[in-house]
C-alpha cells in the first residue's frame, strides 16, 4: 500500500454541505480532502486525505517532526482544512500528523468512539478558542544607567539600584496582571487550557513569554472577551498581552475520559 489516511478533525455535517466545503481545500501535500462518515450517524464525519505512507510511517515521522519547514507545511495545511470546516460547522480538531492505515480503519475508530465524539461536538457547539499570552520586557520598564562620568560614582550606583528595582517591580506586577487576565477571561470562558510558555524560535514577539493560555469562549462574547483581557495590562510598562483568535478549539478537542487519537494505527 502506497497511501495512508491522514485525518484532520471530526465535524458535524448537519445539512450535508461539508463535501462541497472540503472539495475546494487542498490538504496535506496538496492532497484532496474527503469525508469518512459514521455508518451509524452519517451526520458525524472525519475529514481525511490519502497521503504517501513513506512520509508518515513511524520512522519518517521521527525525522520529519525535527524538520521545521516540513512541520510548518503540514501544520498550515491541517489548519487550512480545520478553519474551512469551522466556518460552516462545529469541528473537533485532531492531533497534527495523525494517520491510519486506510479509510476503513478511520471509519472503524469513528464508529467505536462515536458517543464520545458526538458528546464533545455538542459541548463545543457555538464556542471558539482564544489564545492569551503575557510577555514581560524589562527593557521597557527600566532605564539603563549611562556610563558613569568621573566623580559621579554615587549617582551611578543610585541609577543601578533603581534599574534593578524596576526589574523586580515588573515581575511582581505581571503576577497581578495574570490574575486580572484570568478573572476577566473567566467571566466569559467555559474552559481554560494552560500551555508551556514559548521560548526560542516559538516566540512571536519581544520579551519573555510568562503565560500561554487558551480559553474556550462563546462566539457571541468574543469582542467583550478580547477587550477586557487586553485591558488588564493597560498603562503598565514592560508588560504586554497578546490575544489571538478566534480559532477552532484545538486546545479543547479531546473527548473527556478518552485517549487522544494515535498518530498511527495498525490494521
N, C-alpha and C positions, 0 to 999 in steps of 0.2 A: 504493500500500500504506500502510495507516494504522498497522500494528504491526510491531515488530521483535522478535527473540528475545533476551531478557536471560538470561544464563547465570550460575549461582551456583557450581557445582562439579561435579567428576566423582566418581562414587561407585561402589562395588562393591555390586551387588544380588545377594547370594548366594542368598537364599531367596525372591526375588520379592515382598518385603514393602514395598519403597520407594514404590510407587504409593500405597499407603494412608498411608504416613508423610507424604508431601508434600501429599496431598489436603487435609489439615486445617491447613496452614500458609499464611497469607497472605504473598504475596511483595511485591516492589517495587510501589508504587502499588496495594497490595491485590489484585494480580493473582493468579489461580490458578497454582499451580506444577504442572508435569508433567515427565515424564521423556522425554528423547530418547535412544534406545538405539542402540548399535552394531549394524549389520547382521551383522557377523561374530562379535561377542561380546555377546549380549543382557544378560549379567550386568554389563557396564560401561555406565553411563548418565550423561548430563548432566542436571542439574536446570535447568529453564528456565521462563520466563514470557513471555507476549506483553505488551509494553509499548508505549505510544504512540511512534511513530517521531519525532514532533515534539519530544519531550523528550530523545531520545537520539541525535540526529544530531550531527555534529561541532560545528556552531556552537552548538547548545543546550547540549552538554556543557561547552564552554568557559565558558559563562555559569554553568551550574548548579554546576560544581566550585568556583566562588567563593562560592557561597551555602551557608553553614554549616548552615542549617536544612534545606535540601534534601538536602545531603550526609549529614547525620546521619540523616534519614529513610530514605534509600536504604541506608546502612550498617547501620542497625538491622534492616531487612527482610532484607538479604543475610545478616547474621549469624544471624537467626532461622531461615532455611532451612538454613544450614550446620549449626547446632547440632542441629536436628531430625534431619538425616541422620547426624551424628556420634554421636548417641545410639544409633543402630542399626547403623552400619557404618563402614567406612573411607571417608573423603571427602577429596578434594583440592580445597580452595577455589580458585576462580578470582578474578582481579582484579576489584575493585569497578567497576561500570558497564561491564562487557564485554558487548557486544551484537553480534548477527549479523543478516543480512538476514531470515532465516527459519529454521525448524527443519531444513529440508533442508540448509542451509549448515552448521548446527551438526552435523548427522549426518555430513556430508562431512568436516569437520575432525576429529571424533571418530574416524572410520574411518582417516583419514590418519595420525593420531598415536596410534593405539590401542596400539601396542607400548610407546611411551614412557609413556603414561598408565597402562597395566597394570603396568609395572615400578615406577612411582612409588607406585601404590596398594599394591603388595606391600611396598615399602620402608617405608611409613607405617603398616602394619598393627600395631595394638597400641601405637602411640605417640601422645603428646599434647604440645601446646605449653604451656610455662610462660614467662611474661614476668618478667623480673628488672630492676627499676630501682633505682638507687642515687642518693640525694639527699644533698646537703650543705646544712646550715643553720647558718651560722656564728654566728647569734644565740643558738643553744643552747650553743655551745662557748665563747663569750667573755663576760666580764662587762663590760657597758658602764660606763665610768667616769662618776661623777656630775660635776656642775658643781663646779669647784674653789672651796672657800671661801677667803677672804683668807688669805694666808700659807702656803698648802699647795701651791704650785706644784710642788715636787719630788715630793710624793706623787701629785699628779695625773699628772705625766709618767710615773711608775713604772706607774701603772694603765693608762695609754695603751699603754705598751710591752708590758705583759702581755697586753692585749687583742689587740694586733697579733700577738704570738707565738702566741696561742691560735688566731687565724685561720689562720696559716701551718701550725700543727700539725695542724689538722683536715684541711687539704688533703693534707698528707703522709700522714695516717692513711688517708684514703679510697683512696689508691693501694694500700695494703696490703690494705684490705678488698676492693677489686675483685679483687685477685689471689686472696684466700682464697675469695671467692664463686666465681670461675671454677674453682678447684681442686676445691671441693666439688661444683659442678654437673657438672663433667666426670666425676666418679665415677659418675654416673648417665646423663648425656645422651649421645646418639649424634651430635647435631649442634648447632651454635650459629649464630645469626644476629645480627649487630650492626646496630642501628638508630641513626639520628641521635638525639641527646639531645633531649628535648622542651623547648620554650620557649613562652612566651606563653600563649595560650589552650589549648594542648595539655597544659600542666602539670596533673597530677592531685593535687598535694599541695604543702605548703610546702617552701621551699628550692630549690636549684638541682639539676636533673637532670644527673648527670655520666655515668651508664651506663644504657643502654637496650638490653638484650639479650633474645634469646629462645632457649630451649633445647628440643630435642626429646627427650622422656623416656619410657621405658616406663611405661605406665599403672599397672602394679603396683608401681612405685617412687615414685609421686607424693608420698606423705607424707614419705618419707625425704628426698627431694629438697627439699621445702619446708622441712623442719625444719633441715637442715644449712645451706642457703643463708641462711635468716633468722637463724640463729645467728652468722653471720660478722661481724656488727657489734654484737653484744650488749655492752652496757656502755660503748659509745663515744659520748659526747655529740656532737651535731651531725651524725651520720651515720645515715641511715635506709635500710633495704632494703624495697622493696615487691615482693612476689612475688604474681603473679596467674595464675590458671588453675584447672584445666586447660582448654585451648581446643583446637579443631580446629587442625591445623597450617598456619595461614595463612602463616607466615614460611618454610615449607619445602615449599610446594606445587609450585613449578615443576619439571617433569621435568628431570633432568640433561641438559645439552648440547642444550637446546631453547629456542627463543624463547618469551617469555611470550605468552599469548593476547591478541590485539589487542582494543581496545575496540570496534572496528567492522570489518566486512569487507564487501567488495563481493560481487556475485553470482558 
